[in-house]
Amino acid sequence: MVAVPKQRPALETPAGRVVFVTRDLGSLDIQRVETELADGWVTSREQTLVDVVDRPTLGGLPCADAIAAAGHLAEEAERDRVVSIAGRLRKAAALDLIEAVWAGGSWEPRMRQRC
């Protein structure tokens, strides 16, 4: 997925499907990266965790993949950054779910309700 200020149709490329999502780019926690394919900006692990938990099937992501992604992201995410991002973006329900899992709960039943 690619965050853009204005909605655009999906793009099919040899590398896969690119889905564009309208976002306020100034509100995102992003970092600069350089890859083999291109240089650009990506959301931080913490921003991505909040986004996946908030809207798990955005862009056509299967629910099971969203659950797996959330689990992997949460293992490495910094709690203070997640709390800050979720608070700034008013994603209290997503933060509640993340906090419940960090306290020992399971992703599966909680995320399934959001899919």
C-alpha positions as CSV (number, residue, x, y, z in Angstrom):
1,M,0.0,0.0,0.0
2,V,1.1,3.5,-0.7
3,A,-0.2,6.5,1.2
4,V,-1.2,9.4,-1.0
5,P,-2.9,12.8,-0.4
6,K,-5.5,12.1,-3.1
7,Q,-7.2,8.8,-4.0
8,R,-5.8,7.0,-7.0
9,P,-6.8,3.7,-8.6
10,A,-4.8,0.5,-7.9
11,L,-1.9,-0.2,-10.2
12,E,-0.8,-3.6,-11.4
13,T,3.0,-3.9,-11.8
14,P,5.3,-6.8,-12.6
15,A,6.3,-6.8,-8.9
16,G,2.6,-7.0,-7.7
17,R,-0.4,-4.9,-7.1
18,V,0.0,-1.4,-5.6
19,V,-3.0,-0.1,-3.6
20,F,-3.1,3.6,-2.9
21,V,-4.7,4.8,0.3
22,T,-5.7,8.4,1.0
23,R,-4.0,9.6,4.1
24,D,-2.9,12.9,5.7
25,L,0.8,12.4,5.0
26,G,1.8,14.9,7.6
27,S,0.2,12.8,10.4
28,L,2.2,9.7,9.6
29,D,5.3,8.5,11.5
30,I,7.6,7.8,8.5
31,Q,11.3,7.2,7.8
32,R,13.5,7.4,4.7
33,V,14.6,4.1,3.2
34,E,16.7,3.1,0.2
35,T,16.0,-0.3,-1.5
36,E,16.9,-2.1,-4.8
37,L,13.6,-1.0,-6.3
38,A,13.4,2.6,-5.2
39,D,14.2,5.2,-2.5
40,G,11.3,6.6,-0.6
41,W,9.5,7.0,2.7
42,V,7.8,4.2,4.7
43,T,5.8,4.2,7.9
44,S,7.6,3.1,11.0
45,R,7.0,-0.3,12.5
46,E,4.8,1.3,15.2
47,Q,2.7,3.3,12.7
48,T,2.2,0.2,10.6
49,L,1.1,-1.8,13.7
50,V,-1.5,0.8,14.6
51,D,-2.7,0.9,10.9
52,V,-2.9,-2.9,10.5
53,V,-4.8,-3.3,13.8
54,D,-7.1,-0.4,13.0
55,R,-8.0,-1.5,9.5
56,P,-6.8,-5.1,9.1
57,T,-8.2,-5.8,5.6
58,L,-7.5,-2.5,4.0
59,G,-6.1,-3.0,0.5
60,G,-7.4,-6.6,0.3
61,L,-5.1,-8.0,2.9
62,P,-6.5,-11.4,4.1
63,C,-7.4,-11.4,7.8
64,A,-5.0,-14.2,8.6
65,D,-2.1,-12.2,7.1
66,A,-3.1,-9.1,9.0
67,I,-3.1,-11.1,12.2
68,A,0.3,-12.5,11.4
69,A,1.7,-9.1,10.5
70,A,0.3,-7.5,13.7
71,G,2.0,-10.2,15.8
72,H,5.4,-9.8,14.1
73,L,5.2,-6.0,14.3
74,A,4.2,-6.0,17.9
75,E,7.2,-8.1,18.9
76,E,9.6,-5.3,17.8
77,A,7.5,-2.2,18.3
78,E,8.3,0.4,20.9
79,R,5.4,0.8,23.3
80,D,5.8,4.5,23.9
81,R,5.8,5.2,20.1
82,V,2.7,3.0,19.6
83,V,0.9,4.9,22.4
84,S,1.9,8.3,21.0
85,I,0.9,7.4,17.4
86,A,-2.4,5.9,18.4
87,G,-3.2,8.9,20.7
88,R,-2.3,11.4,18.0
89,L,-4.4,9.6,15.4
90,R,-7.3,8.9,17.8
91,K,-7.0,5.2,17.4
92,A,-8.1,4.2,20.9
93,A,-9.7,0.9,19.9
94,A,-6.6,-0.2,18.1
95,L,-4.4,0.8,21.0
96,D,-6.7,-1.1,23.4
97,L,-6.3,-4.2,21.3
98,I,-2.6,-3.9,21.1
99,E,-2.3,-3.3,24.8
100,A,-4.5,-6.3,25.6
101,V,-2.2,-8.6,23.5
102,W,0.9,-7.1,25.1
103,A,-0.7,-8.0,28.4
104,G,-0.8,-11.6,27.4
105,G,-3.9,-11.9,25.2
106,S,-4.3,-13.5,21.8
107,W,-4.5,-11.6,18.5
108,E,-6.8,-14.2,16.8
109,P,-10.2,-13.6,18.4
110,R,-9.7,-9.8,18.8
111,M,-8.5,-9.2,15.2
112,R,-11.1,-11.5,13.7
113,Q,-13.8,-9.2,15.1
114,R,-12.2,-6.3,13.2
115,C,-11.8,-8.2,9.9
